[in-house]
Amino acid sequence: MAQVELIMPKMGESVHEATIIKWLKNEGDKISLDEPILEIATDKVDSEIPSTSEGTLVKKLFKDGDVVQVGKAIAVISTSVETSVSSSPSLTPSVSQSKPLPPVSKNGEQVSASVLENTSIEKTSSGKFYSPLVRNIAKSEGISIAELETISGTGKDGRVTKHDILSFLPKRKKTTSSIPEISSPAVFVSGNDEIIEMDRMRKLIADHMVMSKRVSPHVTSYVEADVTNIVKWRDKIKNDFEKREKEKITFTPVFIEAVVNAIKDFPMVNVSVDGTKIILRKNINIGMATALPSGNLIVPVIKNADRFNLFGLTKTVNDLASRARANKLVPDEIQGGTFTLTNVGVFGNVMGAPIINQPQAAILATGVIKKKPVVMETEFGDSIVIRSMMFLSLSYDHRAVDGMLGGSFLRRVADYLEKFDVNRTI
């Protein structure tokens, strides 16, 4: 008989923890490979965690309502085999593989040196590894994960060593000593005010947004685009499309197609910043911010969006949006994004200055489409005509994307939208 640990898997980009909603199995229950054992929730998605082994649930290491860090063991399973069983393919391999439970002493401490050696490195959501010693130093010094990831490592494969983090501390203290500590202001509450506690998702979204503003120097550029051809095209084909496909066609897939084409022209927008390194993403994975009925936000990702035609993008956008609102997304569908699109126009907003979805370097917002008088130059002189116009805004990380690149990319997106073929078929 062998014992293996069930590990809390990585459930999404920048997700470091998950809350256990409900255990579906009790200690002593027999379980099959890939059989759901518990339900968990993150700010991105709720999901069931399947067993990575066949056997008996020996021990639950956490209870309902507990918040568990990604990569931590959450249960112990007794199996009839002597080696650990491969994890379910639906989970992230880096954190979901089961492993033998090390021998324990009477006081419960692990005593297997070989196992300690294998588990002495932990992996963050960005893919970087940090030893428990480095993590403990970071915790005691108040260094966040985002700040820790800015330290250049001298260890194997660029890992941060004890020497690296200790060398970083004096520099950090010197650069932060003159900056006053930021604290939330005192809030006056009157007898007529209602106090509403943030739900789990809203708390984590808030933390992620604050982190993004602290990590990236945000710059936002704006352009106005004439999308009359797109509006005419959609008005012409939308009824036939809905009858044929039993679903609606929106402007979102057209916007995504223009973004993908512009990324091909300006690939340095499709990047992430890792300390002093710029990671150029070869895959174009477009996140589409989707509002939920609860008022919260989720960002499903269209992987390899450049491989879809407009029909494929339309089908994928509709499917992801529908399942996002029904809380039916799987973990892989909300991670791995390299660029994000958010449509503030659906709320009647003219434009917006969105916050970058870390660790990406840029996010595009599309405003409401409105008819307005526009001066157009013709061979017969200037004339005033009614056109369908919209604003586009791009927020970008000025560490990697400067004004020329960001502005040129945004203008190129608008160019693709303005040149849309009104006679196109789908």
Secondary structure, DSSP 8 states (H G I E B T S, - for coil): -EEEEEE----STT--EEEEEEESS-TT-EE-TT-EEEEEE-SS-EEEEE-SSSEEEEEESS-TT-EEETT-EEEEEEESSSS-----TTS-HHHH---B---B-TTS-B--HHHHHHTS-EE-TTS-EE-HHHHHHHHHTT--HHHHTTS---SGGG---HHHHHHHHHHHHHHHTTS-----------TT-------HHHHHHHHHHHHHHHHS-EEEEEEEEE-HHHHHHHHHHHHHHHHHHSS---SHHHHHHHHHHHHHH-GGGSEEEETTEEEE-SS--EEE-EE-TTS-EE--EETTGGG--HHHHHHHHHHHHHHHHTT---GGGGS--SEEEEEGGGGT-S-------TT-SEEEEE---EEEEEEEEETTEEEEEEEEEEEEEEEEETTT--HHHHHHHHHHHHHHHHT--TT---
